[in-house]
Amino acid sequence: MRDMKVRIDRDRCTGLANCVAIAPTVFEMDDEFKAVVIDESSVDDETLWRAARACTQDAVILQDDNGKQLYPEK
């Protein structure tokens, strides 16, 4: 069972696609050149952390199952 959820802050996403480069089965770019989550369960947690940290705008947000934000730190 996954202990992490992923979401994208679309206001922060600038379309660099670093997350897609690291986890192409998790993220894709939509027609507005913003990242969207397509299958967060397709990779392990370590890959999700790498993808989140690769986002220069901190638009990839990791949360635990209770909704507490794990990354980026608030």
Helices and strands as residue ranges (DSSP letters): E 4-8, H 18-22, E 27-29, E 35-37, G 40-42, H 45-54, E 60-64, E 69-71
